[in-house]
Each structure stands twice: as C-alpha cells, then as structure tokens.
C-alpha cells in the first residue's frame, strides 16, 4: 500500500468514526468537543461569577472598590469584547489558520490570561489578564462551534438535538464554574478563585489535545485562504485599529465609565459591515443570501435576548450586593451562587428538550417560535423580581432571586443552542466560521447591553426597572412570534 493509499484509508476511517452515531443518535465526535467546551466555560463563567464582585467589593474585602456604574460598564464591555474578538478569530480560521489549530492556540492564550489574573494585582493586572482572555476566546469559541456543525451535514433534527447537548455541556461548565469559584472566593479570596478558573482551562487543553487528531478533516482546512500579497494589508489594518483604540483611551474619549457605549458601537458597526459584505459578495449564492436576510431579525432578537439574560452579571450583581439578605441561618451564602442556578436549570432541562426535538422531528416549533418562547420566559423572570418591592432595604430573600434566575436560565435552551444550529446550517460556504462569529456578536452586543441596562438600574427605582425590562422582553417575544412564518420562509429552517 502506497503512502497515498494509507492516507486515504486513514482519512476514511476517521470519517466513518466521526459520523457513527451513539445511543443518543449523535456523532461520537460531539462529546470530545462538548467536554472541551465544558472546561472552557467552567473557567470563563467561573471568572464571570466573581468578576463583578471583585470590582464592587471594598479594598479590605479584597476587591477594587469601584463605583457600581463603573463596575457594570467594565463587565459589560469585557463580555462584549470577548465575543467581538471572535470576528478576528473566525476571519483567521477562514483565511489563515485552520479551525482545529485555532482552538488549540486559543486555549493556551486563555490559560495564560487566567494565570495572570491569579498572580497580578490591581487594575493593571486585571486589564492584562482580561485582554488575554478576550483574544484567546476569540480564537477558540467560534471555531469549536463551527467544528461541531461539521459533524451533521444536512441532518436538521439531529443537528438541533446535538447542539442542545453541546449547549448542555456549556451550561454544565457555566454552573460548576461560579459555584466553585464563588466558594473559593468566600474562603480564600479573589485571586484563589482566579487560579481555579485557570485549572479549568488546563482541563480544556488536555481534553482537546487528547482527541484533536480525530476531528473532522474539514476542521484542518482553511476554506478561503488569503493571498500572501494581501497579508501585509491585513496586518496593517489590525495595527491601525489597535492604534486608534489606544489613542481614544489615552485622549480620554473612552474610559471605564463609557466603555460599554464604545464597545456597543463597535459591535453594531461590525455587524452591519459583516451583513453587507456577505449579502453583496459574488461568492455567495442567491439562496444563501436569502437565508442570511432571514437571519437578520433573528440576529436582532438574539442580541436583545442576551442583553436581558446577561444582566445576571451586571444588574443582578448590584441588586444582590445592595438588596439581598445573604444570611441564611447564620451562614453567609456566597453571592455568586444565586446566579449560578441559571445555568443549572438549563442543564437539568436540556436533555428533556433535546429528546423532545428529536421525537418531534420536523413537527417541532420553528426557530423563530423557539426564540419567542425564550424572550417571553426571560421577561417573566424579571417581572418576578418586582416582588422585591415588598422587602425594604437589604431584606430581599435569596429564594426570590433563585426562582427568577432559574426561569431565566431555562429560557436559554430555546435561544442559545437553536441559534448555533441555525448559524452553522445557513452559513454561506465561503463564510462558514464568520457566520458563526456573526451569531456570537449577539452575545457581544448582549453583554454590552447588559452593562448599559446595569447603568440604568443605578439611576431609577428597582420596581420601575424590572417592569420595563420584563414587559419589554415579553412584548418582543410576541412580535417575533407574529413574524415567525415570514422569517421561516426566508431561512427555511425548522
């Protein structure tokens, strides 16, 4: 057998292995990627769970003692930047470095970022560590999702169910991360909690490296390689944008208090440019352009949804610090634990919903209808918090927050995995990873919006705020449900 024959045989064997289904009807390759994502999300949300409190707590308690408006602006901008950076990671994967390698490189950079947070003190240490995490997540997040999409071809029912399981792994890491870092912070301080997040990333590196060679062949291919003569222009563009942002910061046009506004503006501009490029590209077929036009209202709905959901890292953190009585029978409940119920509820409900989608097949609700359900549920979660008006000062019981966050977390099943499945299915061939990055821009915009809403929360009454946010989400859900048939005609997705 020649070397070429051996190579073909090996690749055939890998293809058979990755397309073989397990007892749940899913490709076996799904679980390696899912567990890698679990560990990465453990570290990411482990940090997110304590980050707001690190900024808000006094210096004597190990925090940075920042004003609430400044703290929520930084957290919102950081979350937005994490997902905004995935545009760059997706572009590199489509044009320069294959997705399989990008995931590995991203995991290494994220690990170093968490270690920096664990070791370095003050705002400078925070900025350095968060910057590395932003860049590393940009390389990893979009590309691992694109690889999952490569496992399914045109099997739509299995794709939605598979992404539900993948999302369950995300939420499992999202749950255990804040639980453990919150407990660690309450016992040994913030930097010990940051160290634990770094351990999670080491787990992700080990898991991914172990099975990296068995990933789909497409994961090792650069689908739209850039000409070498164009590389200097690409690097010059990145350098120019970086220099521009640094100049804005140095001149005082951007600071900690308006960081969310700046990042939000960049996200919107980036999304408009992306949609315009894809819809005008001669390399995109008319059918692909039609599906992308149908994706626009769902993209907007997803951004608004995550803006409501991600308030658990901004508004709810301030609410817990100022209004919730954490003393339960003489024991102080770690503050991050109250929002951890959000991913826990999603983990518990996901298998049931995934099995339901599999059983219903083509009879399951449309993508738009699922989004509408998610928006309605997250709106109801915040309307529940209006009951806090009956508890003056710092007497709100933790149970009220737990119930609200459980409803909000459950709603994510109807938006997060469904959106991922849709993006990987309708993505134009020449813009595969970049379409997934476009979807992740909704998380970027949502994170930034949560920071802006957190700022609003500090200026109006609690009851008024939760009424506006809750009723607004329910109304948007109703509008989206009314438009669902028109949207489905364009996307042709169920």
Phi, psi and omega per residue, in radians:
X1 nan 2.244 -3.127
X2 -1.295 2.926 3.125
X3 -1.086 -0.624 3.118
X4 -1.136 -0.765 3.128
X5 -1.078 -0.714 3.120
X6 -1.089 -0.722 -3.139
X7 -1.104 -0.762 3.131
X8 -1.104 -0.760 -3.136
X9 -1.106 -0.709 3.135
X10 -1.129 -0.768 -3.138
X11 -1.155 -0.641 3.104
X12 -1.100 -0.754 3.135
X13 -1.068 -0.734 3.129
X14 -1.127 -0.688 -3.141
X15 -1.124 -0.751 3.107
X16 -1.073 -0.759 -3.101
X17 -1.112 -0.733 -3.065
X18 -1.327 -0.400 3.134
X19 -1.625 -0.176 3.113
X20 -1.204 2.365 -3.079
X21 -1.629 2.621 3.046
X22 -1.617 -2.922 -3.083
X23 -1.150 -0.325 3.110
X24 -1.653 0.104 3.120
X25 1.347 0.373 -3.107
X26 -1.998 2.562 3.063
X27 -1.039 2.444 -3.088
X28 -1.113 -0.479 3.133
X29 -1.119 -0.313 -3.125
X30 -1.066 -0.665 -2.966
X31 -1.272 -0.572 3.063
X32 -1.094 -0.817 -3.141
X33 -1.165 -0.638 -3.127
X34 -1.135 -0.741 -3.129
X35 -1.258 -0.557 3.036
X36 -1.085 -0.785 3.134
X37 -1.148 -0.610 3.111
X38 -1.000 -0.840 -3.117
X39 -1.193 -0.650 3.126
X40 -1.140 -0.736 3.116
X41 -1.215 -0.547 3.041
X42 -0.978 -0.817 -3.112
X43 -1.257 -0.733 -3.086
X44 -1.129 -0.900 -3.109
X45 -1.364 -0.390 2.987
X46 -1.065 -0.706 3.056
X47 -1.216 -0.809 -3.118
X48 -1.012 -0.632 -3.084
X49 -1.097 -0.524 -3.099
X50 -1.920 -0.157 -3.025
X51 -1.082 -0.835 -3.133
X52 -1.038 -0.727 -3.120
X53 -1.217 -0.553 3.060
X54 -1.080 -0.681 3.136
X55 -1.323 -0.572 -3.029
X56 -1.516 -0.601 -3.028
X57 -1.168 2.712 -3.125
X58 -1.222 2.878 3.130
X59 -1.093 -0.626 -3.139
X60 -1.172 -0.409 3.100
X61 -1.662 0.141 3.098
X62 1.597 0.057 -3.119
X63 -1.650 -2.955 -3.134
X64 -1.848 -0.091 3.022
X65 1.001 0.831 3.097
X66 -1.565 2.728 3.072
X67 -1.146 2.572 -3.107
X68 -0.950 -0.747 -3.130
X69 -1.096 -0.674 3.104
X70 -1.199 -0.740 -3.106
X71 -1.084 -0.835 -3.109
X72 -1.193 -0.527 3.091
X73 -1.156 -0.750 3.133
X74 -1.145 -0.793 -3.127
X75 -1.113 -0.754 3.117
X76 -1.116 -0.730 3.134
X77 -1.182 -0.689 3.098
X78 -1.072 -0.856 3.126
X79 -1.054 -0.724 3.098
X80 -1.115 -0.715 -3.124
X81 -1.154 -0.620 3.111
X82 -0.989 -0.805 -3.103
X83 -1.452 -0.506 3.076
X84 -1.110 -0.642 -3.115
X85 -1.146 -0.259 -3.125
X86 -1.264 -0.289 2.993
X87 -1.074 -0.810 3.125
X88 -1.136 -0.754 3.131
X89 -1.097 -0.687 3.121
X90 -1.210 -0.713 3.130
X91 -1.091 -0.764 3.121
X92 -1.074 -0.697 -3.129
X93 -1.177 -0.624 3.127
X94 -1.356 -0.449 -2.982
X95 -2.046 -0.458 -2.988
X96 -2.208 -0.966 -3.025
X97 -2.161 2.296 -3.076
X98 -1.052 2.605 -3.103
X99 -0.946 -0.658 -3.106
X100 -1.010 -0.751 3.134
X101 -1.298 -0.631 -3.120
X102 -1.072 -0.683 3.116
X103 -1.077 -0.764 -3.137
X104 -1.103 -0.855 -3.127
X105 -1.081 -0.695 3.141
X106 -1.097 -0.706 -3.141
X107 -1.094 -0.677 3.124
X108 -1.120 -0.803 -3.110
X109 -1.137 -0.717 3.119
X110 -1.071 -0.749 -3.140
X111 -1.023 -0.783 3.123
X112 -1.106 -0.652 3.127
X113 -1.091 -0.767 3.121
X114 -1.160 -0.656 3.086
X115 -1.107 -0.662 3.109
X116 -1.104 -0.723 3.097
X117 -1.100 -0.632 -3.113
X118 -1.217 -0.501 -3.006
X119 -1.731 -0.708 -2.998
X120 -1.582 2.529 -3.126
X121 -1.795 2.876 2.966
X122 1.310 -3.100 -3.110
X123 -1.150 -0.587 3.141
X124 -1.162 -0.746 3.085
X125 -1.121 -0.688 3.102
X126 -1.069 -0.813 -3.112
X127 -1.093 -0.746 -3.126
X128 -1.135 -0.836 -3.124
X129 -1.120 -0.791 -3.133
X130 -1.130 -0.631 3.116
X131 -1.086 -0.759 3.104
X132 -1.112 -0.716 3.131
X133 -1.130 -0.693 3.094
X134 -1.030 -0.854 -3.099
X135 -1.176 -0.740 -3.122
X136 -1.162 -0.723 3.118
X137 -1.162 -0.580 3.067
X138 -1.054 -0.638 3.122
X139 -1.325 -0.593 -3.000
X140 -1.555 -0.874 -2.831
X141 -1.093 -0.946 -3.114
X142 -1.099 -0.715 -3.017
X143 -1.273 -0.601 3.084
X144 -1.205 -0.576 3.082
X145 -1.185 -0.706 3.099
X146 -1.074 -0.675 3.135
X147 -1.145 -0.673 3.071
X148 -1.035 -0.762 3.128
X149 -1.056 -0.499 3.128
X150 -1.171 -0.278 -3.087
X151 -1.381 -0.224 -2.887
X152 -1.975 -0.228 -3.109
X153 0.910 -2.170 -3.067
X154 -1.862 0.346 -3.130
X155 -1.443 1.502 -3.018
X156 -1.124 -0.878 3.132
X157 -1.018 -0.762 3.128
X158 -1.163 -0.587 3.134
X159 -1.109 -0.842 3.137
X160 -1.082 -0.747 3.121
X161 -1.158 -0.731 -3.135
X162 -1.091 -0.733 3.116
X163 -1.227 -0.441 3.044
X164 -1.164 -0.725 3.080
X165 -1.158 -0.707 3.099
X166 -1.066 -0.721 3.124
X167 -1.209 -0.514 3.071
X168 -1.117 -0.679 3.070
X169 -1.094 -0.727 3.088
X170 -1.003 -0.834 -3.082
X171 -1.272 -0.479 3.058
X172 -1.121 -0.846 3.063
X173 -1.088 -0.666 3.134
X174 -1.116 -0.512 -3.127
X175 -1.411 -0.887 -3.060
X176 -1.244 -0.514 3.123
X177 -1.018 -1.048 3.139
X178 -1.124 -0.576 3.109
X179 -1.023 -0.862 -3.059
X180 -1.352 -0.694 3.109
X181 -1.226 -0.596 3.092
X182 -1.113 -0.754 3.097
X183 -1.150 -0.753 -3.137
X184 -1.081 -0.753 3.135
X185 -1.101 -0.691 -3.111
X186 -1.185 -0.418 -3.113
X187 -1.711 -0.749 -2.970
X188 -2.188 0.018 3.059
X189 1.786 3.008 -3.031
X190 -1.180 -0.712 -3.061
X191 -1.200 -0.514 3.025
X192 -1.163 -0.666 3.098
X193 -1.130 -0.712 3.102
X194 -1.113 -0.610 3.101
X195 -1.110 -0.677 3.130
X196 -1.126 -0.645 3.079
X197 -1.100 -0.630 3.092
X198 -1.130 -0.640 3.093
X199 -1.070 -0.685 3.093
X200 -1.031 -0.705 -3.139
X201 -1.223 -0.565 3.041
X202 -1.095 -0.692 3.062
X203 -1.051 -0.715 3.114
X204 -1.105 -0.746 3.123
X205 -1.067 -0.785 -3.140
X206 -1.109 -0.814 -3.113
X207 -1.066 -0.810 -3.075
X208 -1.211 -0.792 -3.107
X209 -1.090 -0.576 -3.088
X210 -1.051 -0.726 -3.061
X211 -2.017 0.292 -3.035
X212 -1.036 -0.666 -3.086
X213 -1.213 -0.315 -3.093
X214 -1.617 0.119 3.129
X215 -1.256 2.806 3.139
X216 -0.940 2.562 -3.121
X217 -1.022 -0.600 -3.133
X218 -1.062 -0.469 -3.114
X219 -1.172 -0.319 3.131
X220 -1.729 0.236 -3.051
X221 -2.002 2.348 2.979
X222 -1.534 1.913 -2.949
X223 -1.267 -0.494 -3.064
X224 -2.436 1.157 -3.004
X225 -1.056 2.448 3.138
X226 -1.444 2.515 3.103
X227 -1.169 2.454 -3.106
X228 -1.002 -0.560 -3.125
X229 -1.188 -0.325 -3.125
X230 -1.614 -0.180 -3.092
X231 -1.027 -0.785 3.132
X232 -1.015 -0.614 3.130
X233 -1.178 -0.681 3.130
X234 -1.128 -0.801 3.126
X235 -1.132 -0.663 3.120
X236 -1.127 -0.656 3.127
X237 -1.137 -0.752 3.116
X238 -1.105 -0.766 3.141
X239 -1.102 -0.698 -3.131
X240 -1.145 -0.750 3.128
X241 -1.114 -0.746 3.128
X242 -1.073 -0.793 3.142
X243 -1.105 -0.660 3.131
X244 -1.113 -0.783 3.139
X245 -1.125 -0.762 3.122
X246 -1.066 -0.714 3.140
X247 -1.123 -0.727 3.105
X248 -1.051 -0.685 3.140
X249 -1.199 -0.798 -3.102
X250 -1.134 -0.593 -3.120
X251 -1.449 -0.117 3.071
X252 1.556 0.079 3.110
X253 -1.255 -0.462 3.082
X254 -2.180 2.280 3.090
X255 -2.516 -3.028 -3.072
X256 -1.071 -0.525 -3.055
X257 -1.400 -0.467 -3.133
X258 -2.019 0.307 -3.091
X259 -1.069 -0.676 3.136
X260 -1.111 -0.680 3.118
X261 -1.088 -0.765 -3.115
X262 -1.137 -0.845 -3.137
X263 -1.097 -0.699 3.117
X264 -1.055 -0.722 3.107
X265 -1.110 -0.761 3.112
X266 -1.063 -0.716 -3.132
X267 -1.090 -0.804 -3.137
X268 -1.113 -0.746 3.121
X269 -1.102 -0.758 3.139
X270 -1.085 -0.728 3.137
X271 -1.122 -0.771 3.124
X272 -1.064 -0.756 3.133
X273 -1.107 -0.761 -3.112
X274 -1.093 -0.877 3.137
X275 -1.049 -0.704 -3.138
X276 -1.118 -0.797 3.137
X277 -1.064 -0.807 -3.103
X278 -1.154 -0.776 -3.076
X279 -1.258 -0.324 3.132
X280 -1.835 -0.091 -3.079
X281 -1.194 2.320 3.078
X282 -1.232 -0.234 3.127
X283 -1.511 -0.001 3.132
X284 -1.874 2.236 -3.083
X285 -1.273 2.797 3.093
X286 -0.995 -0.679 3.127
X287 -1.136 -0.703 3.115
X288 -1.148 -0.672 3.117
X289 -1.157 -0.652 3.115
X290 -1.084 -0.762 3.132
X291 -1.155 -0.640 3.117
X292 -1.181 -0.591 3.064
X293 -1.133 -0.659 3.078
X294 -1.196 -0.395 -3.131
X295 -1.297 -0.414 -3.048
X296 -1.025 -0.909 3.134
X297 -1.120 -0.563 3.095
X298 -1.229 -0.588 3.077
X299 -1.097 -0.785 3.128
X300 -1.111 -0.762 3.137
X301 -1.080 -0.708 3.133
X302 -1.128 -0.743 3.124
X303 -1.051 -0.824 -3.124
X304 -1.142 -0.694 3.128
X305 -1.023 -0.872 -3.114
X306 -1.199 -0.448 3.015
X307 -1.081 -0.716 3.080
X308 -1.215 -0.815 -3.058
X309 -1.131 -0.759 -3.020
X310 -1.296 0.033 3.022
X311 -1.134 -0.235 3.069
X312 -1.100 -0.348 3.108
X313 -1.672 -0.184 -3.082
X314 -2.170 -1.415 -3.097
X315 -0.969 -0.848 -3.057
X316 -1.181 -0.567 3.081
X317 -1.090 -0.774 3.096
X318 -1.144 -0.726 3.127
X319 -1.050 -0.777 3.128
X320 -1.109 -0.789 -3.110
X321 -1.093 -0.689 -3.003
X322 -1.645 -0.463 -2.959
X323 -2.147 -0.345 -2.997
X324 -1.664 2.315 3.090
X325 -1.485 1.865 -3.054
X326 -1.517 0.022 3.131
X327 -1.479 2.012 3.124
X328 -2.133 1.783 3.140
X329 1.082 0.573 -3.139
X330 1.543 -0.042 3.122
X331 -1.904 2.295 3.121
X332 -1.474 1.992 3.108
X333 -1.220 2.222 3.059
X334 -0.989 2.200 -3.042
X335 -0.942 -0.738 -3.117
X336 -1.084 -0.339 -3.097
X337 -1.148 -0.508 -3.072
X338 -1.146 -0.606 3.122
X339 -1.527 -0.221 -3.139
X340 -1.170 -0.399 3.113
X341 -1.071 -0.379 -3.137
X342 -1.055 -1.018 3.096
X343 -1.202 -0.507 3.112
X344 -1.068 -0.794 3.137
X345 -1.107 -0.630 3.099
X346 -1.161 -0.699 3.120
X347 -1.086 -0.769 -3.093
X348 -1.179 -0.579 -3.069
X349 -1.555 -0.425 -3.031
X350 -0.994 -0.843 -3.121
X351 -1.010 -0.649 3.136
X352 -1.159 -0.762 -3.138
X353 -1.193 -0.705 3.123
X354 -1.084 -0.742 3.102
X355 -1.159 -0.594 3.090
X356 -1.136 -0.769 3.115
X357 -1.074 -0.721 3.138
X358 -1.113 -0.744 -3.113
X359 -1.187 -0.712 -3.115
X360 -1.297 -0.481 3.139
X361 1.022 -2.188 -3.115
X362 -1.328 -0.079 3.132
X363 -1.592 -0.007 -3.129
X364 -1.243 2.827 -3.139
X365 -1.016 2.695 3.111
X366 -1.212 2.879 3.099
X367 -0.992 -0.781 -3.130
X368 -1.074 -0.724 -3.138
X369 -1.136 -0.672 3.105
X370 -1.118 -0.747 3.081
X371 -1.035 -0.734 -3.122
X372 -1.100 -0.689 3.090
X373 -1.070 -0.788 -3.140
X374 -1.065 -0.776 3.127
X375 -1.094 -0.731 -3.141
X376 -1.113 -0.739 -3.128
X377 -1.146 -0.764 -3.120
X378 -1.191 -0.545 3.058
X379 -1.133 -0.749 3.110
X380 -1.101 -0.586 3.123
X381 -1.045 -0.722 -3.125
X382 -1.386 -0.497 3.042
X383 -1.127 -0.561 3.082
X384 -1.057 -0.615 -3.098
X385 -1.236 -0.151 3.024
X386 -1.105 -0.377 3.109
X387 -1.124 -0.277 3.120
X388 -1.093 -0.309 3.125
X389 -1.101 -0.385 -3.134
X390 -1.452 -0.011 -3.115
X391 -2.153 1.837 -3.076
X392 -1.257 2.680 3.047
X393 0.915 -2.389 -3.064
X394 -1.701 1.035 -3.106
X395 -2.191 0.137 -3.140
X396 -1.149 2.228 -3.116
X397 -1.253 2.485 3.117
X398 -1.009 -0.508 -3.096
X399 -1.029 -0.643 -3.139
X400 -1.096 -0.757 3.113
X401 -1.167 -0.700 3.138
X402 -1.053 -0.792 -3.139
X403 -1.127 -0.778 3.139
X404 -1.064 -0.805 -3.123
X405 -1.210 -0.503 3.078
X406 -1.158 -0.745 3.099
X407 -1.143 -0.766 3.132
X408 -1.085 -0.776 -3.138
X409 -1.107 -0.697 3.128
X410 -1.096 -0.553 -3.107
X411 -1.122 -0.441 -3.062
X412 -1.125 -0.446 3.135
X413 -1.044 -0.519 -3.060
X414 -1.568 -0.045 -3.132
X415 -2.178 -0.962 -3.034
X416 -0.994 -1.122 -3.100
X417 -1.173 -0.561 -3.137
X418 -1.169 -0.704 3.099
X419 -1.137 -0.711 3.101
X420 -1.086 -0.779 3.131
X421 -1.071 -0.732 3.140
X422 -1.122 -0.828 -3.078
X423 -1.085 -0.733 -3.133
X424 -1.241 -0.386 -3.126
X425 -1.484 -0.711 -3.045
X426 -1.617 -0.059 -3.069
X427 -1.034 2.246 3.035
X428 -1.016 2.552 -3.046
X429 -0.991 -0.661 -3.101
X430 -1.442 -0.106 -3.091
X431 -2.302 0.714 -3.029
X432 -1.064 -1.112 -3.103
X433 -1.152 -0.575 -3.084
X434 -1.252 -0.482 3.056
X435 -1.221 -0.683 3.056
X436 -1.106 -0.700 3.090
X437 -1.091 -0.628 3.103
X438 -1.100 -0.690 3.062
X439 -1.117 -0.740 -3.132
X440 -1.160 -0.316 3.023
X441 -1.107 -0.415 3.075
X442 -1.196 -0.586 3.041
X443 -1.228 -0.625 3.082
X444 -1.106 -0.866 3.119
X445 -1.117 -0.655 3.109
X446 -1.115 -0.727 3.112
X447 -1.086 -0.752 3.130
X448 -1.167 -0.734 3.113
X449 -1.075 -0.642 3.111
X450 -1.103 -0.607 3.065
X451 -1.169 -0.718 3.113
X452 -1.144 -0.739 3.102
X453 -1.145 -0.603 3.078
X454 -1.096 -0.655 3.063
X455 -1.127 -0.709 3.096
X456 -1.104 -0.649 -3.126
X457 -1.035 -0.556 -3.109
X458 -1.368 -0.104 -3.052
X459 -1.998 -0.244 -3.132
X460 -2.200 2.988 -3.104
X461 -1.198 2.663 -3.105
X462 -1.050 -0.818 -3.117
X463 -1.072 -0.766 3.136
X464 -1.101 -0.733 -3.125
X465 -1.079 -0.894 -3.096
X466 -1.169 -0.528 3.060
X467 -1.149 -0.802 -3.132
X468 -1.111 -0.828 -3.094
X469 -1.186 -0.814 -3.102
X470 -1.124 -0.855 -3.134
X471 -1.184 -0.585 3.103
X472 -1.107 -0.721 3.130
X473 -1.170 -0.724 3.120
X474 -1.110 -0.740 3.125
X475 -1.095 -0.758 3.115
X476 -1.092 -0.658 3.081
X477 -1.072 -0.725 3.138
X478 -1.149 -0.730 3.116
X479 -1.094 -0.778 -3.127
X480 -1.120 -0.693 3.112
X481 -1.092 -0.661 3.112
X482 -1.165 -0.478 -3.137
X483 -1.642 0.015 -2.958
X484 -1.046 -0.703 -3.102
X485 -1.129 -0.754 3.132
X486 -1.123 -0.689 3.140
X487 -1.165 -0.704 -3.116
X488 -1.172 -0.546 3.077
X489 -1.045 -0.672 -3.133
X490 -1.329 -0.823 -3.078
X491 -1.470 -0.372 -3.120
X492 0.906 0.802 -3.049
X493 -2.176 2.345 3.048
X494 -2.309 nan nan
